[in-house]
Amino acid sequence: MISIKNITSAAQAKTYYEEGYYSQDAERPTWWGKGAELQGMQGDLHKRVFDDALDGKLPNGEQILRHKEGKERPAIDVTFSPPKSVSLQLLVGGDERIRRAHDRAVESALTYLEHGFAQARITEGGITRSEKTGNFMVARMQHETSRELDPQLHTHCLVLNATQRSDGAWRALDNAGLYNARASADALYRAELAASIRKLGYEVERTRSDGQFEIAGYTHEQLRAFSKRREQIEEALKERGEHGAKAAERANLMTRAAKEHVPPEELEVVWKREAKAQGIVFPEPAKERAEPIHEEELAAARRAVEHALDHLTERSTVVSRRDVVKHALQLSVGRIEEPKAVFVAIDALMKEGTLMDAKSRHAKADALDLMWTTTQALSTEKSIVHALHLGADQLAPMVAEERVHEAAQAKGLTEGQGDAVRLALTSRDRVVGIQGYAGTGKTYALQTVRELAEEAGFTVRGCAPSAAAANLLNEDAGIDSKTVARHLIDARNAPNNPEAKELWVVAE
């Protein structure tokens, strides 16, 4: 799992992260990243250089300019934590090969983030935009215990708030790319780790559809016995009646105890005793597997990518690269040996023309992330546009303007609600689209549409992609609704009646 949070104090980073937390690590802290290489920061991390970098003072003598709002952000902590069974097999079971597998997975995810999502802001002609830089300065620090002293391998990667732009200037890092790409990087880390674990001779079990897994051979109860920190957080959430990632983060901070150092040899004795009490028999790995990517692997990876594209393009013609990567990698965990086969499959689809670049003006789209579409999605959208043109100016209005105006005033509709009702009922087009944002009173407007349409002798039918959405349309707007699939089946089987007066409301 990957977690990301801003470090808001250089003083905190210097003491908590360097002296009080990492001095006893099994592996020495090291530098990583193209930005670190450009600054000559390679190999072991030295305290003076680390402290200066947190203050924005780089080895080349340059001082990083912080954002004008004055909020301190010396670094972003990107933490990689493997599943509990992986930590147990390494730290209690003693298979040191697993550490190298974890390190390789961390490196793969960091490389993905650095290459695609390292960015800085640049202002030209009074216009500020984000520029892709492709370089990070990362201090990697590994630790082996949770705050409750359970075995928990994890690597903190402090991405320093500095990157070099194309003009050679070193500037503060725009961290939006990191946060936006967290889920896809997490999927890559898990897929790489699972593949490496399998190559070591272990079997892995998928525990969730999003690619979470465990090494086969451990029971749920055994894993929970070594997950005291997680239980504390879950108990805090239960007490507060909260759920979700943000609530879990708050609970984590509220219940966090001070970090305690216990000699590794003492911890190992305690862990082995507890493992014995839990009846843990550490899985014996089979012979290591080291096979190149073969045709079956590529075929499986292609199916994962195609499934991801089908899922993502159900409701959007344009999708982001990071979402395609995330979904495809989640599907591939435990099913393919080489996660890079997913990227090979993506390249193949691009070369074939099945997958292609697309430009998106979506307000929430990451300016630096690649946006893609598929030939199938474009074909579907073109058929929709064609249907819109064919139905333009073909019908008489269902309700007179005067009646709509009268009803809007009587029901106290807002200007936006009134416009929506007017468009739906007085347009001469066969198909109209209405964008309804949250909190704008869509349901009340739809109730009015239904009432006026029924008053004019129309049968109003509703449909939505899911049964839950169809039920909401039924309950909230009083529109008899089904799923889109059920609606289409019923429409095909219904007798042809050219005189029928029907209004179809299609949600989402």
N, C-alpha and C positions, 0 to 999 in steps of 0.2 A: 504494500500500500504506500502511496505517496501523500504526504501532507505538506502544505505550503503556508507559511505565515511570515509577515514582515517583522524584522527585528527593529525595534523603535528606539534603541539606545545603544550607542557605541560602548558606553561603560559597562552595560549589562553583557554585551557580547564578549568584551575582553575578559571579564571575570568569570561569568557563568559558563560561557562556551569554551574558553581556553584553559583557565586555571582550575576552576572548581569542578569542571565536568569532564574534561577530556584528558587530563594528565595521566589517568590510569588506563587509557584505552589499550586494547590488544595490538592495534596498529597505530603507528605514528600518523598524526595529521599531515596531509599532503595537499599541494596545489594541483588544480586541474583546470583545463580550458585554454582556448586559443588566446583569450585576452591575457591570461596569466603568462603564457609563453611570450607574448609580445612585450610584457614587462619584465621578462627574465625571471619570473617566479615559478620555478620548477622544483619538483622533489619535495623534501620535507618542509613543513611550514614552520617558520621561525617567528617567535613572539613579537619582536620589534616590527618586522615587516607587516605582520598580520594586524597589529595595533594601528600602525600608520595607515594601512589600507582602509580600516574601518573608519578612520578620521578623514578619509578622502585624499590622503597623501600617497601618491603612487611612487614606486621606485625610480621612475624617470624624472621625478621632481615636480610633476604636474599635480595640481590641486583640483579635485572634482567639485564642480559647482552644484550645490544642492538646489532643490526646488524652492521657488520664491516664497511659498506659503510657510516655510520654516519648519515643516514637519521632518524630524530626523528619521532616516531609513538607511542605516549603514549597510544592511544586507537583507536578503530574503532567505529564510531557512527552508530548504527543500529536503524533507526527511524521507528516506526509503526504509520500509520495514517489511520483512518477509512474513509469510504465514507462521503461526506458532510452531507447527510441526517442523518447519525448516530450522528454526532456532533450536528446538530440542534435539534434532538429529545432529546438529553441529556442536552445540555447547555442552550437551549431556551425553549424547551418543558418540561424540568424538570424531565425526567425519569432517576433517578440515577442508576437503574438496568443496564442500558446500559454501564456505566463505568465498572461495574464488568464483563460484557460480553467481553468488549474490553480487560480488564486485563487478562482474562482467555485465550483469543485468542493469546495475546502477549506471555503468559507463554507457551502455546503449541508450538508456533513457535520457541521460544528460546530453549526449551527442545529438539526439533528436531535438531536445529543447533548444540547445545552443544553435544548431544549424537553422531551425525554422522559426524560432520565437525570440531570439535575442534582439532587442530593438532599443532605439533611443529617439528622443524627439529632436526635430530640427525645424528651425523657422526660416522661411525664405519669402521675401516680399510680404511680410506681415502675416503669412499663413503658416501655422504650425502643423506638422504631420509627423507620423512615426516612420522611422527609417530602419530597415532590417540591417543589423550589424554582423550577426553570425559569430560573436565572440563573448565569452563569459570569463570572469575571474572567480574561481570556486575554491573554497577551503573545505576539503573533505575530512570529516572526523567520524570515526566509527566507535560504537559503544555496544556493550553486550548485555546490559540489564535494563529492566524497567525501573520505575521509581519504587516499586514494591519488591525489587530485587528478584523478580522472575527472570528466567533466561529470555532475552529479547534482543537479538542482533538488530541493529539499525545504524544507518549511516546518515549523518547530518551533512548536507552540502550547502554551505553558506555562500550563496551567489552574491558577491559584493556589488554594491550599487555603483558600478562603473563599467563602461563599455566603449570601444573605439568606433567612431563613426567613419564613413567613407572619406570625409575630409581630413582624417587624421586626428581630429580632436577627441579627447576623452571626456565623456559626459555621463550624467546619471542614467541609470538603466530605467527604461519604461517597463514596469513589471506587469503590465496588462497581458502581454503575450504569455508569460509564465503561468498566470492564473487561468487563462483561457485554455491552455494546452495541458493542464494538469491531468484531466481524465484520460486523454489519449496517451500521455507519457506513462501514466499509471498502468494502462492496459499493456503497453509495450514492456514495461518492467516485469509485470506478472508473466506475460507470455514468454519472455526471454528466460526468466528464472525457472518456470515450469519446464521449458524445453531442456535447459541445462540439467535440472534435477532428473529428468527422464534419461538423459544421456549417461548420467552417473549410475544408472541401473535401478532407480526407484520407480515405483508406479505412483502416479498422482491422481487424486480424485477431485473433480470439479465440485465445489460446494455451493456455488451460485451461478446464475446465468451470466453475470458480468465478468466471469473469468477468475473469480476467487477459487483457490484450491488448497489442498493439504496433501502432504505425503501420505500415501495409503498405509494403514497399519495402526493408526491412532484413533481412539474413540473420542467422541465429543466431550465426554466427562473428563478424560485425561487432559485434553487441551485446555479446558476451562480451569482445571486445577492449577495450571501454570499461567493463568491470565487474570490475576487478582486486580490489576489496574483496570482492565476492561470492565470487570464486575463492579468496581467502585463507580465508574462513570455511568454504567447502566442503572445502578441503584439510585444515583443522584438524579438521573433523568426521570426515573419512575416516581421519585418523591415529588418532583416539581411538575409532573404531568407533561413533560416536554418530549419532543423527538426531533430527529433531523440532524444534519451535519453541524449547523451553527449552534444548536442547543448542546450537542455533544462537545463542541469546542469550549463552550462556556463551562460545562460540567467538568471538563478536563482541567481547566484553570482553577475552578473552585475547590476541587478535591486533591490538587497536586501537593504532594509532600516534598520536603526538602530532599535533595539528592544525597544519598548516603553511600560512602565508600566502604566496601567490605572486600578483603583480599580475595582474589579469584579462586585460590585453592580452597578457601573456606566455603565459598558459594558452591563450588563443584561438589563438595561432600554433601551439603544440604540438598542440592538438586538431585543427586543420585539416590539419596535416601528417600526423597519424596517420589521420585519416579518408580522406585521399587514398591513403595506403599500404594501407588496408583496402579500397579500391575502392568507397567509399560514394558513391553519387549521391543527393543529398537529394531525396526525393519532391516533386514539384511539385503543390501543392494545386489542386483544381478551384475553380469559383466557389463562394463562400460560400452556404450554404443556411440560410434562416430561415423555417421553416414552422410554423404553429400545430399543436397536437395535433389530428389528424384521426381519423376513425372507424377506419381500418386500424391506426393507432397504438394506440388504446384497445383494440381487439380483441387485438392482440399482447400488450399489457400484461396484459389479463385472462387470456389463456392462460398467461402466465408466473406470475401469482398462483395460478391454479387448479392448475397443475402443482406449484407449491411446496406448496400445501395438500394435494394428493394424496400427495406425498412425505412430508410431516411427519405426516400423520394415519394413516399406515400402521400405526404402533405406539403412537400416543398420541391420545386423544380431544381433549385440550387442548394447544394450542401457543402459543408466545409471539409477540407482535407482531414482536419484533426478528428472530426466525428466519424468519417469513413474508417480511418485508421483505428480509432478506439473500438468501434463495434466489431470490425473484422478481427482484431487481435483478441477481443474478449471471446469471440466464438471459437478461436483457434486454440485456446489454452487446453492442453492435454490431448489435442487432436493432431497437431503437426509438430515435427521435431525442430524446424527452423522457422521462427517468427519472421525472419527476413523474406521468407517465401511470400508473405502477404504483400510486401513492397514490390517484389518481382511481379506478382499478379496484377497489382495496380499499374505498374509500368506497361505490362502487356495490354491491359484494357485501354490505356491511353494511346498506345501505338495502333491498336485496332480501330480507334475512333469511337468505341463504345462509351468511354469515359472521356470527357473533354473539359477544358478550362471554361469558366464562366465568370462574368463580372456581376457583382452583387452590390446593390446600394442599400441593403438592409442596414438599418440604423445600428443594430447590435453586432454586425459582422466585424471581425477583426481585420483591419486594413491590410495586415501582412499575411494573413492566412490564405492559402489557395482556396478558391471556390470552384466547385466542379458541378457538372450536370451530366446526364446520360442521354444517349440517343432516344431511349424509350421515354424518358421524362419529357424531352423536347417534343417528341411525337404526340404525347398525350396533351401537352399544353397547346400545341398547334391545333389539335382536333377540338379543344375547348374553345379556342379563339374563333375557329371556323364556325362552330355551332352558334357562337354569339353573333357573328356577322349574318348568318343565315336567318336568325330569329329577330334581327333588328327591324323595328318599325313594321311589324307584321300583324299586330293585334290591336284591337280597340282597348282602351283603358278599362280595368275591371270596375273602378269606382270613380265617380265624378270628383273633380277637384273641390267643388263646393262642399260635398259630403265629408271629404277628408279633412278640410279646414274646420268644418263644424265639429267633427269628432275630436280633433286635436285640441281645440279650445275647451270642449266639454270635459275631456279627460286630463287637462292640464299638462299636455306633453311639452317637453323642452323643444327648443328650435331644432336640435339634432334629431330627436325622436320623431318630430313632425316631418322633417325632411326624409327620414328613412321610410316612414309609412307612406308618404306621398310618392316616393320613387317606386316602392313595391306595388302600389295599387293603381297608379295613374300612368305608368310607363307604357309605351306601345311596343316595347321589346319583349321577346319571349323569355329572356334570361336577364336578370339584373343582379349585381353583387353589392352587398352592404357590409362595410367593415364596422364591427361593433367592439369598442374597447371595454375593458373591465370598468364597471362602475358607471356606465353611461345609460343604463336602463334599457338594455336590449330586450329583456323579457317583457317589460311593460309595452314596448313598441310592438313586439310580436303579438302580444295579446290583442292589441288594437287592430293589427293587420288581419288576424284571424276573424275577429268579430265583424269587421267591415266586409271582408271577403265572403263570409258565410251569409251575411245580410244580403249580398248581391247574388246569392245562389251558387257560390263556389264551394266545392268540397276541398278542405285544406288538409294536406298530408305532410308529415314531417319525416325526415330521415337524417341519420348521423353515422359516422364511421363505427362507433362503438355502442353497445347496448346501454351503457351508463349515460352517454351523452344523449341518446334517444329518449331515455327515461326522463332526463332533466327537461328536455324540450316538451315532453308530454305533461309533466307535473307543473312546470313553471309557466308555460305559455298556453297550456290547454290544447296543444296540437297533437292529434293522434299520430304517433311516431314509431318508426322501426329503424333497424339498422339499414345502411345503404344496400347491403347484400340482399337482405330480405325484401326490401322495397323493389329492387330490380327484378327479382324472381316473381313477385306478385304482379308487377307491371307487365312482364312478358306473358304471363298466364291469363291476364285479364282480357275479356272480350273487347274487340276494337269498337270504340264508340266515339266517332268524331264530334258528336254533340256534347260530350262530357265537358263540364266546366270544373277544372281542378287547378289548385295552386299548390305547388310543391315547395316546401321550405327545407333546404339542405343545409344543415349546420356544419361548421368547420370545413 
